[in-house]
Amino acid sequence: MTQLSVIFLGTSGSWPTVKRNVSSIAVKRSGEVILFDCGEGTQRQFQKSNLSYMQISKIFITHFHGDHFLGLPGLIQTMQLNDRDNPLDIYGPRGIDNLTSQLLSLGYFRPAYRIFSHELKDGDTIDFDGYSIHALEVDHNVPALAYSVEENERPGKFNKPKALELGVPEGPLFSRLQHGQSVTLKNGKKITPDMVLGKSRKGRKIVITGDTKPTKNLIEFSKGADLLIHDATFDSELEDIAGEYGHATAYQAAEIAKQAKVENLFLTHISPRYNDYRIIENDAKKVFKNSFVARDFQEVEIKLKK
C-alpha cells in the first residue's frame, strides 16, 4: 500500500509568528516529497520535522508573493551543500522561468545539480508515476494557481472465488491479474482481469488552493477530494478586508468544501492577528463540521478507501 500524507510546514499568512512559519506544505507519497510553496525558513522547518529535504523531487509554487517562495534560494543551496545530485523540477505560474533563473544566480552560487523550471497555466495537467497534478487559475491579486494531486485509479477488488472457479491457481497468476495483466492457463484458456476484478476504484485526491478569494471554479476542481487545503486568512467579520487583499474567510472556504463534498477541510494562511486559532476554526465549522485549522508540523495521513 502506498502511503500518502500531508505535512504542514508553514501555516501563517504574510509573515512568520512564534507559532507559525509562512506557507509551505509537503505531500509525502512513499519515498517522494512534493513541496507546495516554500516561504522563508522552510529548510529549517524540514529540519524540525520528520522529513528530509533531500527527498524533495519537485516544488510547486502557487504565486510570487514573498511568503510563498523566498525560502527557495536557501533550500536549493542547502541541498547542494548536502551533495544533492538528483535533478529538481520547479513548477509555477507564468514568470517561474525568470524567477528561477534569478534565484539561481544570487551571489556566487551556481547549481551543481540540474534544476528545471516549468511554467503552468490554467487547465494544465502533469502526469507522474501513479498520480497526476492539475493546475487551476484562482482569484488572487497577482497571477496564482491552485493544485490538485490525484492518484491514478486502482484496480477493482479481486474476486478470489471467481478466479479459482475459472481454474486460476493461487500464486503468481493471482498477482498478475490483480495488477491488470491477462494470464493464460496451462490448458490454453485466457483469463483477463475484467473476469476477476470488480469496478476500478478512485485514487486519493488532495487540493491546495494557495491564496485566493472564493471562486466557483474551485468547487468543481475540489469535487470529492479527500483533503481540501484552503486559504482562510480571516474570519467572516473581516470579509471585506479579505476580498480587498485577494483572500478568503474561513466561512467562505467552508462553503467551498461543503459544495465540493470533500471529506476534510484544513484551513491555512492564517493572519498573524489571530492568537486564538479557534476563531477561524469555529467560523468554518458553522458551515462544514470537518473543518480544522492546520498547525505547523501537523501530519495528516490520507488512507485508501476499501
N, C-alpha and C positions, 0 to 999 in steps of 0.2 A: 504494500500500500504506500502510495506517495504522500508524504507529509506535506501539508500546506499551512503556513502560519503567517500572521501579520504581526510585526513588532513595531510599536510606535517609538521612534527615536526622538521626535520633537513635535510638540503639540501646541505650542504657543503661536500667537499671531503677531507679526510685525517685529518684535524684539524678544530676546530671552528673558525669563524671570528666574527666580531662585529655584522654582519647582519645575519649570518647563523650558526646554530649549525650543528653538524655532523649527520650522517644518522639515520633517524627514520621516518617511515610512519605509520599512523594509518588508518585502514579501519573501519568505524563505520557502522554497519548494525543493525538497530533498537537500542536496548539497549546494544548491544555487541560491544566491541572494540577488533579488531585483530591487533596486533602490528607487524610490519615488520622491523627488526633491532632495535637496542637500543644503540646508541652511547652515550658516556658520556654526562651527562646533560639532558638526555631525561626526567627524572622525573620533572625537573624544566620547561621544555618545556610544559609538561602536565599542570602544574600549571598556566602557562601563556596563555593556550588555553581554549577553552570551553569544553574540555574533562575531564573525571575523570579516573585516572589510576586504580581506584578500579573496573572499568568496563572491564578491560582487561581480556579476557578469555584465550587467547593463544598468544604466541610470536613465530614468525618465524625468525630465524637468517639466513642470506644469506651466510655468511662466517666469519672466525675468525680473521679478521683484527680489531684492537682495536676500530677504529671509527665506527664499526658496532655492538659491543657487550659490551663495557666497562661500559655502563650505567646499565647493568643488576644488579650488586650487590646492588647499591643504590636503584634502583627501587624496587627490591624484599624486601629489608629490610624496606623501607618506607611503603610498603603495609602492612607489618606485624605491624609496629608501628601504623597503622591506623585500626588495628583489622581485617585484612582480614582473612576470614575462608574458602572462596571458593578455590578449588584447582586451580593450574596454570599449564598449559602444555607449554613446551618449545620445539620447533622443530628446526632442523638444519641438516647440512651435517654431515658426519662421524666425530666423535670426540665430538659431542654435549653432549653425556652422561658424558664423562670425564670432559669436561669444566663445565657443570652444577654442578657436584659433587665438583669441586674445588671452584666455586663461592659460594656454599652453606656452605663452611667450612672456609671462610675467617674470621680471628679474632675469636671472641667468639660467632658469630652468628650461631644460629641453627633455621631453619624454623619451625614455629608453625602451618603452614598450609601445605597441601600436594603439592609438586612440582614434576612433572613428566617430564622426558626428552625423546625425540623420535628422533632417527637417521633416516634421509631420504636419499634416493638415486634417481638417475635419473629415471624418469618414475613413481615414487610413486604418489598415489592419496589417499587423506584422505577425507572421507565423513562426513559431518556435517548436522545439521538440516537446510535444504533448500539450501545448497550450498556445493561445494567441493573445495579443494585446491590441485593443481597439482605441482609437482616439476620437474625441468629441470636442468641438469648439464650444466653450462656455462663455458666460456673460460676466467678464471682469472688466476693469478699466484699462487693461492692456491685453494684447493677444494671449490667450490662455487655453489650455487643453485639459480635459478630464481623461482618465484612462480606465479601461476595463480589462482585467486579467481573466480570461475564460479558458478553462481546461477543455480539451477535446472530449467528445462523448466517449463513454465507456461501454464495452460490450454488455449485452443483457446478461441476466443470471443464467448460469449453466444448469441445464436440466440433466442431472446425473442419471436418474431412472430411464429417461428417454434415450440417452446415449447408450446405456447398457442394453436396452431393448433393441437398438439398431445394430448391436454387435460390436460396439467400440469397447475395447478392453481398457481397464484402468491403467493409467501411466502416462507416458509422453504424449499419446494421441489426445488424451483429455486436455492437456495443457495447450496443445496446438489449436484445438477447437476453441478453447476459451480465449485465445489470442487472435481469433478471427481467421485462422487458416483452415483450409479444407484438408481432409485426410482420406487416404484410400486404404481400405481393409485388405487383408490377405486374400479374400475371395473376389477382390476387384471392385467391390461396392464403394462408391464415393460418398462421403459424408461431408456436407457443407455446414458451416457454422450456424446458418439460419435454422437448421433442422434441430439444433440442441440448445440454442440460446434464445432468451426472451428479448423483449424490446430493448434497444440501446438506452443507456441512462445518461442524463445530463452531467457534464463535469461541473466543478465548483466555479464560482464567479465572485470576483472582488471588484468593486468600483471605487475609484479615488477621484474626487471632484477637483482637488486643488481649490483655489479661491474663485468664488463665483456667486453671483446673485442666483436666486431660484429661477430655474428655466425649465419649461415643459419638456425640452429635448432630453433632460436628464431622467425623466420618468421612464421613457422607453429604453434609454440607454442602460438604466439600472434594473430593468424588469427582472424579477425573480432572483436577484443577487443574494448570495449567502451573507455578504457583508457590504454595506454601503458606508464609505468614509466621507463625510460631507463637511464642508466649511460651515462653522457655526460661531462666527466671530463675536456676535452679540446676542442678547436675549430680545424678545419681541418688543420690549419697551423702547428699544433703540433701533427699530426697523428703519426709520428714515435715515439715520446715520449709516446703517448697514448698506442700504441701497446707494447712498451717495459715494461710498468707498468701494462699491463693487463686491459686497459680501452678502451672506445670508444670515438670518437669525436661526436659532435652534428650532424654533417653531416652524419656520419655513422649510428647514431641512427635514423635519419630521413629516411634513405634508408630502414631500417628495418620496420619502421612504414608504409611507402608507400607500400612496397611489401606485408606486412601483412594486409593491408587495414583496419587499425584501425581508430577509429573516431578522437581521440585526442592523442597527444604525449606530455608528460610532462618530461622535462629534469631535472636531479638531479645529486648529487655528483659533484657539480661544484668546480673546483680547486680554492683555495683561491687567486690565482694570478689574477683573474678577478674581478676588481672593477666595471666594466660595464657588467652586465649580457646580454646586447643586442648583444654583440659579439657572445656569444653562441647561443642565440635565432635566430639571423639573419642567422647564419651558417646553422641551421636546416631548416629554412623557405625556403632556396634555393631549397630544395627537397620536403618538406612537409609543406604546409601552416598552418596546425593546430598544429604547434609546439610551445610550451611555456616553458620557464624556470620556474620551481617551486620556490615559495618563502616560507620561514618559516611561519607557521600558515595559509597558504592558504588552503581553503577548496573547494573541487570540488565535487559537487553532481552529481551522475550518475542516470539519470532519466529513468524510464521504458519506453520502446517504445510501442506505441499503436498497 
